Amino acid sequence: MYELADDETPDATDTIVTGKDGKVKTAGLDEGTYFFDEIKAPDGYSINEKGVTVTITEDEANSASANISKTGKLTDTRLSALPSTGGIGTTIFTAGGCLIMIGAAVLFFVSRKKSSK
């Protein structure tokens, strides 16, 4: 069941799930303006925050057996993977830096001890 969101029912909603082709088919809609909002995007895509509005006018809905086709398009943005950072390279540099600092501290205290004698 689908309800037209108007002044009396401003929050009228219904959940529609798209098929594998990403298309939605609805039936039994009266004339009016309908807003389609995406609440979940396919894996690997971001949600389209804008939504799409589709309007059915009285002339199109005149015939009870009329099959009306309206198109509205929601385009999702593909999420890209971030490059990996860090890795084994940082471990080697960290260990090397610590060894150099320890060596410098040892040399400082040895030279200080020699100069105090």
Biopython code that builds the backbone (N, CA, C, O; Angstrom):
import numpy as np
from Bio.PDB.StructureBuilder import StructureBuilder

atoms = [
    (1, "MET", "N", (0.836, -1.174, 0.000)),
    (1, "MET", "CA", (0.000, 0.000, 0.000)),
    (1, "MET", "C", (0.883, 1.242, 0.000)),
    (1, "MET", "O", (1.904, 1.282, 0.687)),
    (2, "TYR", "N", (0.501, 2.229, -0.751)),
    (2, "TYR", "CA", (1.247, 3.481, -0.836)),
    (2, "TYR", "C", (0.305, 4.621, -0.533)),
    (2, "TYR", "O", (-0.832, 4.635, -1.005)),
    (3, "GLU", "N", (0.770, 5.579, 0.253)),
    (3, "GLU", "CA", (-0.047, 6.720, 0.602)),
    (3, "GLU", "C", (0.581, 7.991, 0.063)),
    (3, "GLU", "O", (1.801, 8.151, 0.076)),
    (4, "LEU", "N", (-0.248, 8.870, -0.399)),
    (4, "LEU", "CA", (0.194, 10.186, -0.851)),
    (4, "LEU", "C", (0.459, 11.041, 0.373)),
    (4, "LEU", "O", (-0.410, 11.180, 1.233)),
    (5, "ALA", "N", (1.656, 11.618, 0.461)),
    (5, "ALA", "CA", (1.986, 12.493, 1.581)),
    (5, "ALA", "C", (1.419, 13.876, 1.290)),
    (5, "ALA", "O", (1.904, 14.577, 0.401)),
    (6, "ASP", "N", (0.401, 14.262, 2.034)),
    (6, "ASP", "CA", (-0.207, 15.579, 1.855)),
    (6, "ASP", "C", (-0.288, 16.274, 3.216)),
    (6, "ASP", "O", (0.370, 15.854, 4.169)),
    (7, "ASP", "N", (-1.088, 17.329, 3.307)),
    (7, "ASP", "CA", (-1.193, 18.079, 4.559)),
    (7, "ASP", "C", (-1.753, 17.228, 5.702)),
    (7, "ASP", "O", (-1.392, 17.429, 6.862)),
    (8, "GLU", "N", (-2.622, 16.290, 5.377)),
    (8, "GLU", "CA", (-3.231, 15.463, 6.416)),
    (8, "GLU", "C", (-2.304, 14.343, 6.877)),
    (8, "GLU", "O", (-2.310, 13.977, 8.052)),
    (9, "THR", "N", (-1.514, 13.803, 5.966)),
    (9, "THR", "CA", (-0.582, 12.719, 6.304)),
    (9, "THR", "C", (0.814, 13.067, 5.779)),
    (9, "THR", "O", (1.283, 12.449, 4.823)),
    (10, "PRO", "N", (1.482, 14.048, 6.392)),
    (10, "PRO", "CA", (2.771, 14.506, 5.861)),
    (10, "PRO", "C", (3.892, 13.477, 5.966)),
    (10, "PRO", "O", (4.898, 13.576, 5.263)),
    (11, "ASP", "N", (3.719, 12.490, 6.843)),
    (11, "ASP", "CA", (4.793, 11.514, 7.007)),
    (11, "ASP", "C", (4.403, 10.135, 6.464)),
    (11, "ASP", "O", (4.917, 9.118, 6.931)),
    (12, "ALA", "N", (3.503, 10.096, 5.486)),
    (12, "ALA", "CA", (3.091, 8.829, 4.900)),
    (12, "ALA", "C", (4.282, 8.192, 4.192)),
    (12, "ALA", "O", (4.889, 8.797, 3.308)),
    (13, "THR", "N", (4.603, 6.981, 4.586)),
    (13, "THR", "CA", (5.751, 6.296, 3.983)),
    (13, "THR", "C", (5.445, 4.831, 3.759)),
    (13, "THR", "O", (4.536, 4.262, 4.362)),
    (14, "ASP", "N", (6.225, 4.240, 2.879)),
    (14, "ASP", "CA", (6.185, 2.803, 2.660)),
    (14, "ASP", "C", (7.568, 2.405, 2.182)),
    (14, "ASP", "O", (8.244, 3.188, 1.515)),
    (15, "THR", "N", (7.985, 1.220, 2.509)),
    (15, "THR", "CA", (9.304, 0.751, 2.105)),
    (15, "THR", "C", (9.172, -0.111, 0.860)),
    (15, "THR", "O", (8.367, -1.041, 0.810)),
    (16, "ILE", "N", (9.971, 0.215, -0.137)),
    (16, "ILE", "CA", (9.988, -0.535, -1.389)),
    (16, "ILE", "C", (11.412, -1.032, -1.591)),
    (16, "ILE", "O", (12.365, -0.265, -1.444)),
    (17, "VAL", "N", (11.561, -2.286, -1.922)),
    (17, "VAL", "CA", (12.889, -2.848, -2.167)),
    (17, "VAL", "C", (13.069, -3.021, -3.670)),
    (17, "VAL", "O", (12.198, -3.560, -4.353)),
    (18, "THR", "N", (14.203, -2.560, -4.173)),
    (18, "THR", "CA", (14.460, -2.678, -5.606)),
    (18, "THR", "C", (14.808, -4.117, -5.957)),
    (18, "THR", "O", (15.232, -4.903, -5.109)),
    (19, "GLY", "N", (14.619, -4.434, -7.224)),
    (19, "GLY", "CA", (15.035, -5.732, -7.722)),
    (19, "GLY", "C", (16.538, -5.730, -7.980)),
    (19, "GLY", "O", (17.203, -4.722, -7.744)),
    (20, "LYS", "N", (17.073, -6.834, -8.457)),
    (20, "LYS", "CA", (18.507, -6.927, -8.742)),
    (20, "LYS", "C", (18.939, -5.937, -9.812)),
    (20, "LYS", "O", (20.105, -5.547, -9.864)),
    (21, "ASP", "N", (18.008, -5.530, -10.662)),
    (21, "ASP", "CA", (18.332, -4.558, -11.712)),
    (21, "ASP", "C", (18.312, -3.124, -11.177)),
    (21, "ASP", "O", (18.633, -2.189, -11.911)),
    (22, "GLY", "N", (17.940, -2.941, -9.908)),
    (22, "GLY", "CA", (17.928, -1.616, -9.298)),
    (22, "GLY", "C", (16.685, -0.807, -9.611)),
    (22, "GLY", "O", (16.645, 0.388, -9.318)),
    (23, "LYS", "N", (15.668, -1.426, -10.199)),
    (23, "LYS", "CA", (14.456, -0.710, -10.580)),
    (23, "LYS", "C", (13.324, -1.008, -9.608)),
    (23, "LYS", "O", (13.278, -2.073, -8.991)),
    (24, "VAL", "N", (12.411, -0.047, -9.482)),
    (24, "VAL", "CA", (11.249, -0.169, -8.606)),
    (24, "VAL", "C", (9.991, -0.097, -9.452)),
    (24, "VAL", "O", (9.874, 0.758, -10.330)),
    (25, "LYS", "N", (9.050, -0.996, -9.188)),
    (25, "LYS", "CA", (7.741, -0.921, -9.843)),
    (25, "LYS", "C", (6.705, -0.822, -8.738)),
    (25, "LYS", "O", (6.701, -1.615, -7.796)),
    (26, "THR", "N", (5.829, 0.161, -8.867)),
    (26, "THR", "CA", (4.738, 0.324, -7.907)),
    (26, "THR", "C", (3.422, 0.290, -8.658)),
    (26, "THR", "O", (3.365, 0.584, -9.852)),
    (27, "ALA", "N", (2.379, -0.067, -7.954)),
    (27, "ALA", "CA", (1.055, -0.122, -8.572)),
    (27, "ALA", "C", (0.047, 0.538, -7.647)),
    (27, "ALA", "O", (0.218, 0.564, -6.428)),
    (28, "GLY", "N", (-0.996, 1.064, -8.245)),
    (28, "GLY", "CA", (-2.102, 1.628, -7.474)),
    (28, "GLY", "C", (-1.857, 3.024, -6.946)),
    (28, "GLY", "O", (-2.513, 3.445, -5.992)),
    (29, "LEU", "N", (-0.940, 3.741, -7.535)),
    (29, "LEU", "CA", (-0.678, 5.104, -7.079)),
    (29, "LEU", "C", (-1.681, 6.075, -7.682)),
    (29, "LEU", "O", (-1.960, 6.027, -8.880)),
    (30, "ASP", "N", (-2.216, 6.947, -6.855)),
    (30, "ASP", "CA", (-3.116, 7.991, -7.328)),
    (30, "ASP", "C", (-2.290, 9.161, -7.830)),
    (30, "ASP", "O", (-1.067, 9.181, -7.696)),
    (31, "GLU", "N", (-2.984, 10.142, -8.414)),
    (31, "GLU", "CA", (-2.276, 11.339, -8.853)),
    (31, "GLU", "C", (-1.656, 12.032, -7.655)),
    (31, "GLU", "O", (-2.176, 11.967, -6.541)),
    (32, "GLY", "N", (-0.558, 12.684, -7.897)),
    (32, "GLY", "CA", (0.125, 13.398, -6.826)),
    (32, "GLY", "C", (1.630, 13.332, -7.012)),
    (32, "GLY", "O", (2.137, 12.795, -7.997)),
    (33, "THR", "N", (2.317, 13.889, -6.046)),
    (33, "THR", "CA", (3.771, 13.919, -6.076)),
    (33, "THR", "C", (4.297, 12.943, -5.037)),
    (33, "THR", "O", (3.875, 12.963, -3.880)),
    (34, "TYR", "N", (5.214, 12.097, -5.454)),
    (34, "TYR", "CA", (5.794, 11.082, -4.588)),
    (34, "TYR", "C", (7.294, 11.309, -4.486)),
    (34, "TYR", "O", (7.960, 11.603, -5.478)),
    (35, "PHE", "N", (7.817, 11.168, -3.275)),
    (35, "PHE", "CA", (9.243, 11.342, -3.042)),
    (35, "PHE", "C", (9.840, 9.985, -2.679)),
    (35, "PHE", "O", (9.373, 9.317, -1.756)),
    (36, "PHE", "N", (10.864, 9.589, -3.406)),
    (36, "PHE", "CA", (11.548, 8.331, -3.147)),
    (36, "PHE", "C", (12.898, 8.650, -2.510)),
    (36, "PHE", "O", (13.708, 9.386, -3.074)),
    (37, "ASP", "N", (13.123, 8.087, -1.333)),
    (37, "ASP", "CA", (14.319, 8.354, -0.550)),
    (37, "ASP", "C", (15.056, 7.036, -0.340)),
    (37, "ASP", "O", (14.446, 6.040, 0.049)),
    (38, "GLU", "N", (16.329, 7.021, -0.588)),
    (38, "GLU", "CA", (17.117, 5.802, -0.413)),
    (38, "GLU", "C", (17.541, 5.687, 1.052)),
    (38, "GLU", "O", (18.115, 6.622, 1.611)),
    (39, "ILE", "N", (17.257, 4.541, 1.669)),
    (39, "ILE", "CA", (17.638, 4.352, 3.068)),
    (39, "ILE", "C", (18.778, 3.346, 3.222)),
    (39, "ILE", "O", (19.410, 3.289, 4.277)),
    (40, "LYS", "N", (19.048, 2.556, 2.186)),
    (40, "LYS", "CA", (20.161, 1.614, 2.229)),
    (40, "LYS", "C", (20.699, 1.464, 0.817)),
    (40, "LYS", "O", (19.949, 1.212, -0.126)),
    (41, "ALA", "N", (22.013, 1.624, 0.685)),
    (41, "ALA", "CA", (22.656, 1.500, -0.622)),
    (41, "ALA", "C", (23.213, 0.086, -0.784)),
    (41, "ALA", "O", (23.458, -0.605, 0.204)),
    (42, "PRO", "N", (23.412, -0.337, -2.024)),
    (42, "PRO", "CA", (24.040, -1.642, -2.248)),
    (42, "PRO", "C", (25.466, -1.654, -1.686)),
    (42, "PRO", "O", (26.082, -0.600, -1.528)),
    (43, "ASP", "N", (25.979, -2.833, -1.391)),
    (43, "ASP", "CA", (27.347, -2.948, -0.880)),
    (43, "ASP", "C", (28.323, -2.290, -1.847)),
    (43, "ASP", "O", (28.250, -2.500, -3.058)),
    (44, "GLY", "N", (29.225, -1.502, -1.305)),
    (44, "GLY", "CA", (30.239, -0.839, -2.121)),
    (44, "GLY", "C", (29.813, 0.511, -2.667)),
    (44, "GLY", "O", (30.562, 1.131, -3.422)),
    (45, "TYR", "N", (28.612, 0.987, -2.300)),
    (45, "TYR", "CA", (28.104, 2.269, -2.777)),
    (45, "TYR", "C", (27.661, 3.126, -1.597)),
    (45, "TYR", "O", (27.309, 2.608, -0.537)),
    (46, "SER", "N", (27.682, 4.453, -1.793)),
    (46, "SER", "CA", (27.195, 5.361, -0.759)),
    (46, "SER", "C", (25.721, 5.655, -1.003)),
    (46, "SER", "O", (25.229, 5.514, -2.123)),
    (47, "ILE", "N", (25.019, 6.064, 0.051)),
    (47, "ILE", "CA", (23.597, 6.399, -0.054)),
    (47, "ILE", "C", (23.436, 7.744, -0.754)),
    (47, "ILE", "O", (24.166, 8.693, -0.470)),
    (48, "ASN", "N", (22.475, 7.814, -1.669)),
    (48, "ASN", "CA", (22.137, 9.070, -2.332)),
    (48, "ASN", "C", (21.232, 9.849, -1.390)),
    (48, "ASN", "O", (20.089, 9.460, -1.147)),
    (49, "GLU", "N", (21.750, 10.950, -0.862)),
    (49, "GLU", "CA", (21.024, 11.737, 0.144)),
    (49, "GLU", "C", (19.901, 12.590, -0.448)),
    (49, "GLU", "O", (19.001, 13.010, 0.280)),
    (50, "LYS", "N", (19.939, 12.850, -1.754)),
    (50, "LYS", "CA", (18.982, 13.785, -2.362)),
    (50, "LYS", "C", (17.603, 13.187, -2.581)),
    (50, "LYS", "O", (16.607, 13.899, -2.448)),
    (51, "GLY", "N", (17.510, 11.920, -2.909)),
    (51, "GLY", "CA", (16.230, 11.315, -3.231)),
    (51, "GLY", "C", (15.738, 11.776, -4.599)),
    (51, "GLY", "O", (16.442, 12.502, -5.301)),
    (52, "VAL", "N", (14.545, 11.361, -4.974)),
    (52, "VAL", "CA", (13.973, 11.754, -6.263)),
    (52, "VAL", "C", (12.463, 11.941, -6.095)),
    (52, "VAL", "O", (11.808, 11.199, -5.364)),
    (53, "THR", "N", (11.935, 12.940, -6.780)),
    (53, "THR", "CA", (10.503, 13.230, -6.740)),
    (53, "THR", "C", (9.886, 12.870, -8.088)),
    (53, "THR", "O", (10.415, 13.225, -9.141)),
    (54, "VAL", "N", (8.757, 12.158, -8.040)),
    (54, "VAL", "CA", (8.035, 11.773, -9.254)),
    (54, "VAL", "C", (6.599, 12.268, -9.113)),
    (54, "VAL", "O", (5.970, 12.068, -8.074)),
    (55, "THR", "N", (6.079, 12.918, -10.163)),
    (55, "THR", "CA", (4.726, 13.466, -10.118)),
    (55, "THR", "C", (3.841, 12.774, -11.142)),
    (55, "THR", "O", (4.209, 12.631, -12.308)),
    (56, "ILE", "N", (2.667, 12.346, -10.688)),
    (56, "ILE", "CA", (1.646, 11.778, -11.578)),
    (56, "ILE", "C", (0.541, 12.817, -11.662)),
    (56, "ILE", "O", (-0.007, 13.237, -10.643)),
    (57, "THR", "N", (0.218, 13.232, -12.884)),
    (57, "THR", "CA", (-0.805, 14.271, -13.058)),
    (57, "THR", "C", (-2.168, 13.657, -13.329)),
    (57, "THR", "O", (-2.272, 12.471, -13.644)),
    (58, "GLU", "N", (-3.201, 14.457, -13.207)),
    (58, "GLU", "CA", (-4.583, 13.986, -13.353)),
    (58, "GLU", "C", (-4.847, 13.436, -14.755)),
    (58, "GLU", "O", (-5.526, 12.419, -14.892)),
    (59, "ASP", "N", (-4.331, 14.077, -15.784)),
    (59, "ASP", "CA", (-4.577, 13.613, -17.152)),
    (59, "ASP", "C", (-4.048, 12.205, -17.364)),
    (59, "ASP", "O", (-4.676, 11.409, -18.063)),
    (60, "GLU", "N", (-2.900, 11.883, -16.770)),
    (60, "GLU", "CA", (-2.309, 10.556, -16.934)),
    (60, "GLU", "C", (-3.118, 9.502, -16.190)),
    (60, "GLU", "O", (-3.213, 8.361, -16.641)),
    (61, "ALA", "N", (-3.703, 9.877, -15.052)),
    (61, "ALA", "CA", (-4.416, 8.922, -14.219)),
    (61, "ALA", "C", (-5.905, 8.858, -14.562)),
    (61, "ALA", "O", (-6.674, 8.222, -13.841)),
    (62, "ASN", "N", (-6.323, 9.511, -15.657)),
    (62, "ASN", "CA", (-7.734, 9.594, -16.052)),
    (62, "ASN", "C", (-8.368, 8.231, -16.266)),
    (62, "ASN", "O", (-9.493, 7.989, -15.827)),
    (63, "SER", "N", (-7.669, 7.361, -16.924)),
    (63, "SER", "CA", (-8.227, 6.051, -17.232)),
    (63, "SER", "C", (-7.913, 5.082, -16.093)),
    (63, "SER", "O", (-6.779, 5.018, -15.619)),
    (64, "ALA", "N", (-8.922, 4.331, -15.659)),
    (64, "ALA", "CA", (-8.733, 3.379, -14.561)),
    (64, "ALA", "C", (-7.756, 2.277, -14.952)),
    (64, "ALA", "O", (-7.073, 1.720, -14.093)),
    (65, "SER", "N", (-7.686, 1.961, -16.239)),
    (65, "SER", "CA", (-6.789, 0.885, -16.672)),
    (65, "SER", "C", (-5.481, 1.421, -17.252)),
    (65, "SER", "O", (-4.730, 0.684, -17.890)),
    (66, "ALA", "N", (-5.217, 2.695, -17.029)),
    (66, "ALA", "CA", (-4.006, 3.293, -17.597)),
    (66, "ALA", "C", (-2.753, 2.742, -16.932)),
    (66, "ALA", "O", (-2.657, 2.674, -15.707)),
    (67, "ASN", "N", (-1.808, 2.356, -17.754)),
    (67, "ASN", "CA", (-0.489, 1.961, -17.267)),
    (67, "ASN", "C", (0.441, 3.124, -17.538)),
    (67, "ASN", "O", (0.772, 3.413, -18.688)),
    (68, "ILE", "N", (0.852, 3.776, -16.498)),
    (68, "ILE", "CA", (1.671, 4.973, -16.623)),
    (68, "ILE", "C", (3.086, 4.634, -16.194)),
    (68, "ILE", "O", (3.309, 3.989, -15.169)),
    (69, "SER", "N", (4.022, 5.075, -16.990)),
    (69, "SER", "CA", (5.421, 4.851, -16.659)),
    (69, "SER", "C", (6.082, 6.194, -16.379)),
    (69, "SER", "O", (6.090, 7.080, -17.233)),
    (70, "LYS", "N", (6.623, 6.335, -15.202)),
    (70, "LYS", "CA", (7.342, 7.548, -14.800)),
    (70, "LYS", "C", (8.760, 7.139, -14.429)),
    (70, "LYS", "O", (8.977, 6.080, -13.841)),
    (71, "THR", "N", (9.697, 7.967, -14.768)),
    (71, "THR", "CA", (11.086, 7.650, -14.468)),
    (71, "THR", "C", (11.683, 8.703, -13.546)),
    (71, "THR", "O", (11.559, 9.906, -13.780)),
    (72, "GLY", "N", (12.310, 8.237, -12.528)),
    (72, "GLY", "CA", (13.106, 9.071, -11.633)),
    (72, "GLY", "C", (14.405, 8.319, -11.409)),
    (72, "GLY", "O", (14.400, 7.091, -11.331)),
    (73, "LYS", "N", (15.497, 9.022, -11.308)),
    (73, "LYS", "CA", (16.781, 8.335, -11.245)),
    (73, "LYS", "C", (17.556, 8.726, -9.990)),
    (73, "LYS", "O", (17.750, 9.910, -9.712)),
    (74, "LEU", "N", (17.994, 7.723, -9.237)),
    (74, "LEU", "CA", (18.887, 7.901, -8.098)),
    (74, "LEU", "C", (20.226, 7.269, -8.469)),
    (74, "LEU", "O", (20.291, 6.078, -8.773)),
    (75, "THR", "N", (21.269, 8.049, -8.444)),
    (75, "THR", "CA", (22.584, 7.517, -8.787)),
    (75, "THR", "C", (23.435, 7.452, -7.530)),
    (75, "THR", "O", (23.621, 8.454, -6.841)),
    (76, "ASP", "N", (23.952, 6.264, -7.239)),
    (76, "ASP", "CA", (24.822, 6.080, -6.086)),
    (76, "ASP", "C", (26.276, 6.227, -6.508)),
    (76, "ASP", "O", (26.637, 5.960, -7.654)),
    (77, "THR", "N", (27.101, 6.655, -5.562)),
    (77, "THR", "CA", (28.521, 6.815, -5.817)),
    (77, "THR", "C", (29.251, 5.575, -5.315)),
    (77, "THR", "O", (29.047, 5.128, -4.186)),
    (78, "ARG", "N", (30.103, 5.032, -6.175)),
    (78, "ARG", "CA", (30.871, 3.851, -5.802)),
    (78, "ARG", "C", (31.936, 4.255, -4.795)),
    (78, "ARG", "O", (32.662, 5.227, -5.004)),
    (79, "LEU", "N", (32.027, 3.503, -3.698)),
    (79, "LEU", "CA", (33.044, 3.755, -2.693)),
    (79, "LEU", "C", (34.364, 3.160, -3.173)),
    (79, "LEU", "O", (34.395, 2.043, -3.690)),
    (80, "SER", "N", (35.439, 3.899, -3.001)),
    (80, "SER", "CA", (36.740, 3.366, -3.402)),
    (80, "SER", "C", (37.529, 3.004, -2.150)),
    (80, "SER", "O", (37.357, 3.613, -1.094)),
    (81, "ALA", "N", (38.382, 2.021, -2.282)),
    (81, "ALA", "CA", (39.200, 1.581, -1.159)),
    (81, "ALA", "C", (40.360, 2.551, -0.954)),
    (81, "ALA", "O", (40.957, 3.031, -1.917)),
    (82, "LEU", "N", (40.666, 2.829, 0.289)),
    (82, "LEU", "CA", (41.797, 3.684, 0.598)),
    (82, "LEU", "C", (43.089, 2.879, 0.492)),
    (82, "LEU", "O", (43.088, 1.677, 0.754)),
    (83, "PRO", "N", (44.181, 3.519, 0.114)),
    (83, "PRO", "CA", (45.446, 2.782, 0.044)),
    (83, "PRO", "C", (45.901, 2.393, 1.445)),
    (83, "PRO", "O", (45.635, 3.102, 2.416)),
    (84, "SER", "N", (46.584, 1.267, 1.537)),
    (84, "SER", "CA", (47.076, 0.849, 2.846)),
    (84, "SER", "C", (48.307, 1.672, 3.210)),
    (84, "SER", "O", (49.109, 2.030, 2.348)),
    (85, "THR", "N", (48.439, 1.958, 4.475)),
    (85, "THR", "CA", (49.584, 2.731, 4.948)),
    (85, "THR", "C", (50.301, 1.937, 6.022)),
    (85, "THR", "O", (49.773, 0.955, 6.544)),
    (86, "GLY", "N", (51.496, 2.367, 6.343)),
    (86, "GLY", "CA", (52.262, 1.670, 7.377)),
    (86, "GLY", "C", (52.907, 0.432, 6.798)),
    (86, "GLY", "O", (53.546, 0.497, 5.748)),
    (87, "GLY", "N", (52.751, -0.673, 7.456)),
    (87, "GLY", "CA", (53.336, -1.915, 6.979)),
    (87, "GLY", "C", (54.673, -2.178, 7.649)),
    (87, "GLY", "O", (55.014, -1.526, 8.636)),
    (88, "ILE", "N", (55.426, -3.125, 7.123)),
    (88, "ILE", "CA", (56.696, -3.540, 7.701)),
    (88, "ILE", "C", (57.744, -2.434, 7.634)),
    (88, "ILE", "O", (58.635, -2.393, 8.483)),
    (89, "GLY", "N", (57.669, -1.541, 6.659)),
    (89, "GLY", "CA", (58.650, -0.472, 6.518)),
    (89, "GLY", "C", (58.748, 0.409, 7.738)),
    (89, "GLY", "O", (59.854, 0.798, 8.113)),
    (90, "THR", "N", (57.645, 0.741, 8.374)),
    (90, "THR", "CA", (57.692, 1.603, 9.553)),
    (90, "THR", "C", (58.303, 0.885, 10.743)),
    (90, "THR", "O", (58.953, 1.518, 11.575)),
    (91, "THR", "N", (58.110, -0.406, 10.840)),
    (91, "THR", "CA", (58.685, -1.173, 11.953)),
    (91, "THR", "C", (60.204, -1.140, 11.893)),
    (91, "THR", "O", (60.869, -0.949, 12.912)),
    (92, "ILE", "N", (60.748, -1.325, 10.704)),
    (92, "ILE", "CA", (62.203, -1.315, 10.534)),
    (92, "ILE", "C", (62.770, 0.053, 10.900)),
    (92, "ILE", "O", (63.776, 0.127, 11.606)),
    (93, "PHE", "N", (62.156, 1.124, 10.441)),
    (93, "PHE", "CA", (62.656, 2.470, 10.743)),
    (93, "PHE", "C", (62.527, 2.802, 12.231)),
    (93, "PHE", "O", (63.404, 3.455, 12.797)),
    (94, "THR", "N", (61.448, 2.359, 12.864)),
    (94, "THR", "CA", (61.274, 2.601, 14.298)),
    (94, "THR", "C", (62.350, 1.876, 15.102)),
    (94, "THR", "O", (62.961, 2.468, 15.992)),
    (95, "ALA", "N", (62.584, 0.609, 14.798)),
    (95, "ALA", "CA", (63.608, -0.167, 15.509)),
    (95, "ALA", "C", (64.988, 0.437, 15.268)),
    (95, "ALA", "O", (65.780, 0.550, 16.203)),
    (96, "GLY", "N", (65.287, 0.825, 14.033)),
    (96, "GLY", "CA", (66.590, 1.443, 13.723)),
    (96, "GLY", "C", (66.779, 2.755, 14.468)),
    (96, "GLY", "O", (67.862, 3.018, 14.989)),
    (97, "GLY", "N", (65.738, 3.584, 14.526)),
    (97, "GLY", "CA", (65.812, 4.852, 15.246)),
    (97, "GLY", "C", (66.044, 4.654, 16.731)),
    (97, "GLY", "O", (66.813, 5.396, 17.342)),
    (98, "CYS", "N", (65.385, 3.654, 17.323)),
    (98, "CYS", "CA", (65.582, 3.366, 18.749)),
    (98, "CYS", "C", (67.014, 2.918, 19.015)),
    (98, "CYS", "O", (67.611, 3.340, 20.005)),
    (99, "LEU", "N", (67.583, 2.067, 18.149)),
    (99, "LEU", "CA", (68.964, 1.606, 18.317)),
    (99, "LEU", "C", (69.952, 2.764, 18.227)),
    (99, "LEU", "O", (70.900, 2.828, 19.010)),
    (100, "ILE", "N", (69.745, 3.668, 17.294)),
    (100, "ILE", "CA", (70.630, 4.830, 17.156)),
    (100, "ILE", "C", (70.557, 5.705, 18.407)),
    (100, "ILE", "O", (71.584, 6.179, 18.892)),
    (101, "MET", "N", (69.320, 5.925, 18.943)),
    (101, "MET", "CA", (69.169, 6.744, 20.151)),
    (101, "MET", "C", (69.839, 6.079, 21.355)),
    (101, "MET", "O", (70.482, 6.758, 22.156)),
    (102, "ILE", "N", (69.696, 4.774, 21.488)),
    (102, "ILE", "CA", (70.341, 4.060, 22.602)),
    (102, "ILE", "C", (71.858, 4.153, 22.480)),
    (102, "ILE", "O", (72.554, 4.377, 23.470)),
    (103, "GLY", "N", (72.368, 3.980, 21.257)),
    (103, "GLY", "CA", (73.814, 4.096, 21.023)),
    (103, "GLY", "C", (74.323, 5.491, 21.353)),
    (103, "GLY", "O", (75.389, 5.631, 21.953)),
    (104, "ALA", "N", (73.581, 6.524, 20.973)),
    (104, "ALA", "CA", (73.990, 7.900, 21.273)),
    (104, "ALA", "C", (73.984, 8.146, 22.778)),
    (104, "ALA", "O", (74.879, 8.815, 23.296)),
    (105, "ALA", "N", (72.986, 7.613, 23.489)),
    (105, "ALA", "CA", (72.928, 7.786, 24.948)),
    (105, "ALA", "C", (74.102, 7.091, 25.618)),
    (105, "ALA", "O", (74.699, 7.647, 26.540)),
    (106, "VAL", "N", (74.450, 5.873, 25.170)),
    (106, "VAL", "CA", (75.588, 5.139, 25.729)),
    (106, "VAL", "C", (76.873, 5.925, 25.503)),
    (106, "VAL", "O", (77.661, 6.090, 26.433)),
    (107, "LEU", "N", (77.098, 6.411, 24.290)),
    (107, "LEU", "CA", (78.304, 7.187, 23.985)),
    (107, "LEU", "C", (78.358, 8.467, 24.825)),
    (107, "LEU", "O", (79.438, 8.855, 25.271)),
    (108, "PHE", "N", (77.229, 9.124, 25.049)),
    (108, "PHE", "CA", (77.191, 10.345, 25.858)),
    (108, "PHE", "C", (77.631, 10.064, 27.288)),
    (108, "PHE", "O", (78.459, 10.789, 27.839)),
    (109, "PHE", "N", (77.074, 9.003, 27.898)),
    (109, "PHE", "CA", (77.418, 8.703, 29.281)),
    (109, "PHE", "C", (78.843, 8.187, 29.421)),
    (109, "PHE", "O", (79.499, 8.475, 30.422)),
    (110, "VAL", "N", (79.348, 7.420, 28.430)),
    (110, "VAL", "CA", (80.732, 6.934, 28.464)),
    (110, "VAL", "C", (81.689, 8.119, 28.355)),
    (110, "VAL", "O", (82.656, 8.197, 29.112)),
    (111, "SER", "N", (81.434, 9.048, 27.418)),
    (111, "SER", "CA", (82.321, 10.206, 27.264)),
    (111, "SER", "C", (82.249, 11.117, 28.488)),
    (111, "SER", "O", (83.251, 11.737, 28.845)),
    (112, "ARG", "N", (81.132, 11.210, 29.113)),
    (112, "ARG", "CA", (80.963, 12.045, 30.319)),
    (112, "ARG", "C", (81.737, 11.438, 31.490)),
    (112, "ARG", "O", (82.354, 12.154, 32.279)),
    (113, "LYS", "N", (81.693, 10.098, 31.591)),
    (113, "LYS", "CA", (82.372, 9.384, 32.663)),
    (113, "LYS", "C", (83.893, 9.550, 32.514)),
    (113, "LYS", "O", (84.607, 9.735, 33.500)),
    (114, "LYS", "N", (84.384, 9.478, 31.235)),
    (114, "LYS", "CA", (85.813, 9.638, 30.959)),
    (114, "LYS", "C", (86.289, 11.048, 31.280)),
    (114, "LYS", "O", (87.393, 11.221, 31.797)),
    (115, "SER", "N", (85.472, 12.061, 30.982)),
    (115, "SER", "CA", (85.861, 13.443, 31.214)),
    (115, "SER", "C", (85.841, 13.811, 32.689)),
    (115, "SER", "O", (86.527, 14.747, 33.098)),
    (116, "SER", "N", (85.071, 13.096, 33.491)),
    (116, "SER", "CA", (84.998, 13.397, 34.920)),
    (116, "SER", "C", (86.160, 12.764, 35.679)),
    (116, "SER", "O", (86.373, 13.128, 36.836)),
    (117, "LYS", "N", (86.933, 11.828, 35.091)),
    (117, "LYS", "CA", (88.071, 11.180, 35.757)),
    (117, "LYS", "C", (89.275, 12.040, 35.746)),
    (117, "LYS", "O", (90.320, 11.647, 36.265)),
]
sb = StructureBuilder()
sb.init_structure("model")
sb.init_model(0)
sb.init_chain("A")
sb.init_seg("    ")
for serial, (resi, resn, name, xyz) in enumerate(atoms, 1):
    if name == "N":
        sb.init_residue(resn, " ", resi, " ")
    sb.init_atom(name, np.array(xyz, "f"), 0.0, 1.0, " ", f" {name:<3s}", serial, name[0])
structure = sb.get_structure()
